[in-house]
Amino acid sequence: MTYQGADGKQYVVIASTGGGFFGNPVTDDSIMAFALDTSKQ
């Protein structure tokens, strides 16, 4: 998912889960957010 913050920057958010597939134990759930570079090329 992407969104634009109140500061005008664009962010990318990734939700991930750890395990629980094919009987593996669930180890961790995480949400990671990254700000995109605002420099022009």
C-alpha positions, -999 to 999 in steps of 0.1 A, spaced: 0 0 0 12 36 -6 0 68 9 9 105 11 16 118 46 6 151 60 42 162 54 37 157 16 60 127 14 50 94 -2 53 62 19 52 25 10 38 1 37 43 -36 36 24 -60 59 41 -94 64 33 -125 84 58 -151 96 47 -187 94 14 -204 97 16 -219 62 18 -257 58 17 -262 96 48 -239 103 45 -220 136 36 -184 135 67 -165 144 60 -128 138 37 -103 121 52 -70 110 43 -38 93 71 -19 77 69 16 63 94 33 40 95 69 29 103 73 -8 133 94 -19 121 130 -28 152 139 -49 147 145 -86 168 127 -111 
